[in-house]
Amino acid sequence: MIGLVVNPVAGIGGPAGLAGSDGADVQHSARERGSAPRAGLRALTALEVVASRHPGAVIATAFGVMGADAVRAAGLVPWVVYSPPLRSQSVPHHGVESGANCDPNGTDAADTAAAVAALAAAGCELILAVGGDGTMRDVVDGLNPASTLQMADESADGGRSVGVSAASRESVRQVKGAAERMPAVLGIPAGVKMYSPVFAVSPRAAGSVASEWLSRGGLPVTGREVLDIDEEQLRRVRVSPTLFGTLPVPIVPGRTQARKAATPASEQAAVAAAARGIVARLEPGVRYLLGPGGTTAEVARVLGIRSTALGVDVIRDGELLVAAASEQQLLDEVAQGPAKAVVTVIGGQGFLLGRGNQQLSARVIRALGDDPLLVVAPEQKLIDLGGHPLIVDTGDADLDARLAGHVGIVTGASTTAFYPVVAPERLYDLPDPDASPAPVSTVAGAGARTPATIATGAEGTPVSGNV
């Protein structure tokens, strides 16, 4: 039996440029900026894959927007094992500074945890959880009976104020009594930040894994970390991931993502050289949408601009036009003249789009035209991918396919690496990535296209010639 739980507000803060979706105030601000939740659609995309291979399958889930709506929309049969209690006000059980989520339907993080507990008690062997890192924290809580029961036991009203109903408490007790049957969990990516290696690379990939699980009666699983960052610190550029637990995750090559890897301090000189290389390529009169990341923050520093680092800033001719722009603001800026997005590679995962930069939506990328991206990254970050291709997950399959191919990546003051880019679905068909060739570097001089393996000095100067 497969289970599904959806965090209804997951990802709402991304297009709004808010670096996350945690907390009622952030979600209200995101809606004021025109952002809408996308978790339901991401769940539907995954479930449609399941429906195509297992028509009429029964999916255990939670009531309404927490899962049943998406199951019905996919043409599958929902078995509702959890309904959130009615409450006049949502009270996040972690506190507003953590992975708590509230939505206008009256559900919050405690409901996610309680729904997961109910799914486990119902005998689900695989639980699909739709959201981001904060949602996966709630999943850990749901599979940790002591945590959820303590929330209720310490509450004066027996848990009702934190969303733990009597039925939910009973579900948790059943999980506690059957801990040896810990279900596997797979995240369907729908949040803003997804550092944890517990997610599929895309909703369709999650659906493919779930379908294979049903066909085979299970898949091998391994323990993976659930990591999260305090979003308030994230907005202040204080990035310090915390480990909140581990989950058993089905690992299928090409369909599940790796853990995000930070750029080590020893690579800062290479980051600075790559940033100088991008700055040298900026053209007058062109708007550049400077995406989040440490390497792009270094680009802003070289330009003498104080960037938001974790948002998307619009610059032109060395001046900051819009800081921490929303999707709509980016569309407005792109409509005024030539523009390009400057993005970097997420270390360890290889994502260019779809992780932490949802402001650069499919609509924005399409508006940028046929050559929408400038990519910058130190070469070591590419080497550390071990031959795995870069990934674009815009949520628009046609656009992802159009962006696939090879991309030139500025790796130094005068060096460029050409590296493969794929849509998530294409990963299923690739051979063992350990056997893939390393990226091919070229001298980034005028008209230089000859493949070469290049050694780079401290200032980014090529010191060896063509192979």
ChimeraX attribute file (.defattr): number of C-alpha atoms within 10 A of each C-alpha:
attribute: neighborCount
match mode: 1-to-1
recipient: residues
	/A:1	17
	/A:2	23
	/A:3	30
	/A:4	30
	/A:5	31
	/A:6	29
	/A:7	32
	/A:8	26
	/A:9	30
	/A:10	30
	/A:11	31
	/A:12	30
	/A:13	28
	/A:14	30
	/A:15	28
	/A:16	29
	/A:17	29
	/A:18	27
	/A:19	27
	/A:20	30
	/A:21	31
	/A:22	31
	/A:23	23
	/A:24	20
	/A:25	11
	/A:26	20
	/A:27	27
	/A:28	17
	/A:29	16
	/A:30	24
	/A:31	14
	/A:32	11
	/A:33	18
	/A:34	13
	/A:35	22
	/A:36	18
	/A:37	23
	/A:38	19
	/A:39	27
	/A:40	23
	/A:41	15
	/A:42	22
	/A:43	32
	/A:44	22
	/A:45	21
	/A:46	26
	/A:47	29
	/A:48	22
	/A:49	21
	/A:50	25
	/A:51	19
	/A:52	14
	/A:53	15
	/A:54	16
	/A:55	14
	/A:56	14
	/A:57	17
	/A:58	16
	/A:59	22
	/A:60	27
	/A:61	32
	/A:62	29
	/A:63	19
	/A:64	18
	/A:65	18
	/A:66	29
	/A:67	30
	/A:68	24
	/A:69	18
	/A:70	27
	/A:71	28
	/A:72	15
	/A:73	15
	/A:74	21
	/A:75	17
	/A:76	21
	/A:77	18
	/A:78	22
	/A:79	17
	/A:80	20
	/A:81	22
	/A:82	27
	/A:83	19
	/A:84	23
	/A:85	17
	/A:86	13
	/A:87	14
	/A:88	9
	/A:89	15
	/A:90	22
	/A:91	22
	/A:92	24
	/A:93	23
	/A:94	16
	/A:95	13
	/A:96	19
	/A:97	14
	/A:98	19
	/A:99	25
	/A:100	23
	/A:101	31
	/A:102	28
	/A:103	19
	/A:104	13
	/A:105	17
	/A:106	16
	/A:107	26
	/A:108	27
	/A:109	32
	/A:110	29
	/A:111	31
	/A:112	30
	/A:113	30
	/A:114	32
	/A:115	34
	/A:116	35
	/A:117	30
	/A:118	31
	/A:119	31
	/A:120	30
	/A:121	25
	/A:122	19
	/A:123	17
	/A:124	22
	/A:125	19
	/A:126	25
	/A:127	25
	/A:128	25
	/A:129	29
	/A:130	32
	/A:131	29
	/A:132	29
	/A:133	29
	/A:134	30
	/A:135	29
	/A:136	32
	/A:137	24
	/A:138	29
	/A:139	27
	/A:140	21
	/A:141	23
	/A:142	28
	/A:143	26
	/A:144	19
	/A:145	22
	/A:146	13
	/A:147	14
	/A:148	26
	/A:149	23
	/A:150	11
	/A:151	19
	/A:152	21
	/A:153	13
	/A:154	10
	/A:155	14
	/A:156	9
	/A:157	10
	/A:158	17
	/A:159	21
	/A:160	16
	/A:161	21
	/A:162	23
	/A:163	28
	/A:164	27
	/A:165	21
	/A:166	14
	/A:167	16
	/A:168	27
	/A:169	21
	/A:170	17
	/A:171	25
	/A:172	30
	/A:173	19
	/A:174	17
	/A:175	25
	/A:176	20
	/A:177	12
	/A:178	13
	/A:179	15
	/A:180	8
	/A:181	14
	/A:182	19
	/A:183	22
	/A:184	22
	/A:185	28
	/A:186	26
	/A:187	30
	/A:188	30
	/A:189	30
	/A:190	34
	/A:191	29
	/A:192	28
	/A:193	24
	/A:194	27
	/A:195	25
	/A:196	23
	/A:197	26
	/A:198	32
	/A:199	34
	/A:200	27
	/A:201	27
	/A:202	28
	/A:203	29
	/A:204	25
	/A:205	26
	/A:206	29
	/A:207	27
	/A:208	23
	/A:209	24
	/A:210	25
	/A:211	22
	/A:212	17
	/A:213	18
	/A:214	19
	/A:215	12
	/A:216	9
	/A:217	10
	/A:218	17
	/A:219	17
	/A:220	11
	/A:221	15
	/A:222	12
	/A:223	16
	/A:224	20
	/A:225	19
	/A:226	26
	/A:227	23
	/A:228	24
	/A:229	22
	/A:230	19
	/A:231	23
	/A:232	17
	/A:233	12
	/A:234	17
	/A:235	16
	/A:236	11
	/A:237	14
	/A:238	12
	/A:239	16
	/A:240	12
	/A:241	14
	/A:242	12
	/A:243	13
	/A:244	16
	/A:245	16
	/A:246	18
	/A:247	22
	/A:248	18
	/A:249	25
	/A:250	25
	/A:251	21
	/A:252	18
	/A:253	13
	/A:254	22
	/A:255	24
	/A:256	25
	/A:257	24
	/A:258	20
	/A:259	20
	/A:260	17
	/A:261	14
	/A:262	12
	/A:263	17
	/A:264	8
	/A:265	9
	/A:266	8
	/A:267	13
	/A:268	15
	/A:269	15
	/A:270	25
	/A:271	28
	/A:272	25
	/A:273	28
	/A:274	31
	/A:275	27
	/A:276	24
	/A:277	22
	/A:278	23
	/A:279	16
	/A:280	11
	/A:281	12
	/A:282	16
	/A:283	12
	/A:284	9
	/A:285	13
	/A:286	16
	/A:287	25
	/A:288	26
	/A:289	28
	/A:290	29
	/A:291	30
	/A:292	23
	/A:293	20
	/A:294	19
	/A:295	25
	/A:296	27
	/A:297	23
	/A:298	22
	/A:299	24
	/A:300	23
	/A:301	15
	/A:302	16
	/A:303	18
	/A:304	12
	/A:305	15
	/A:306	15
	/A:307	25
	/A:308	20
	/A:309	23
	/A:310	24
	/A:311	26
	/A:312	32
	/A:313	27
	/A:314	25
	/A:315	22
	/A:316	17
	/A:317	14
	/A:318	17
	/A:319	14
	/A:320	18
	/A:321	15
	/A:322	17
	/A:323	19
	/A:324	23
	/A:325	25
	/A:326	27
	/A:327	25
	/A:328	20
	/A:329	20
	/A:330	25
	/A:331	20
	/A:332	12
	/A:333	20
	/A:334	23
	/A:335	13
	/A:336	10
	/A:337	11
	/A:338	14
	/A:339	25
	/A:340	22
	/A:341	23
	/A:342	21
	/A:343	25
	/A:344	25
	/A:345	22
	/A:346	26
	/A:347	19
	/A:348	22
	/A:349	23
	/A:350	24
	/A:351	24
	/A:352	21
	/A:353	25
	/A:354	25
	/A:355	24
	/A:356	27
	/A:357	24
	/A:358	29
	/A:359	32
	/A:360	28
	/A:361	23
	/A:362	21
	/A:363	16
	/A:364	23
	/A:365	23
	/A:366	14
	/A:367	17
	/A:368	19
	/A:369	13
	/A:370	10
	/A:371	12
	/A:372	16
	/A:373	22
	/A:374	20
	/A:375	21
	/A:376	26
	/A:377	28
	/A:378	27
	/A:379	22
	/A:380	14
	/A:381	22
	/A:382	24
	/A:383	13
	/A:384	14
	/A:385	20
	/A:386	16
	/A:387	18
	/A:388	27
	/A:389	27
	/A:390	25
	/A:391	27
	/A:392	25
	/A:393	25
	/A:394	23
	/A:395	22
	/A:396	13
	/A:397	16
	/A:398	11
	/A:399	17
	/A:400	21
	/A:401	17
	/A:402	11
	/A:403	20
	/A:404	18
	/A:405	14
	/A:406	14
	/A:407	17
	/A:408	19
	/A:409	25
	/A:410	27
	/A:411	31
	/A:412	31
	/A:413	25
	/A:414	22
	/A:415	25
	/A:416	27
	/A:417	28
	/A:418	19
	/A:419	20
	/A:420	18
	/A:421	23
	/A:422	22
	/A:423	25
	/A:424	28
	/A:425	21
	/A:426	16
	/A:427	21
	/A:428	14
	/A:429	8
	/A:430	14
	/A:431	11
	/A:432	11
	/A:433	15
	/A:434	11
	/A:435	10
	/A:436	13
	/A:437	11
	/A:438	17
	/A:439	19
	/A:440	16
	/A:441	24
	/A:442	22
	/A:443	23
	/A:444	20
	/A:445	10
	/A:446	6
	/A:447	7
	/A:448	9
	/A:449	13
	/A:450	13
	/A:451	15
	/A:452	15
	/A:453	18
	/A:454	20
	/A:455	13
	/A:456	19
	/A:457	12
	/A:458	12
	/A:459	15
	/A:460	20
	/A:461	16
	/A:462	19
	/A:463	10
	/A:464	12
	/A:465	12
	/A:466	11
	/A:467	8
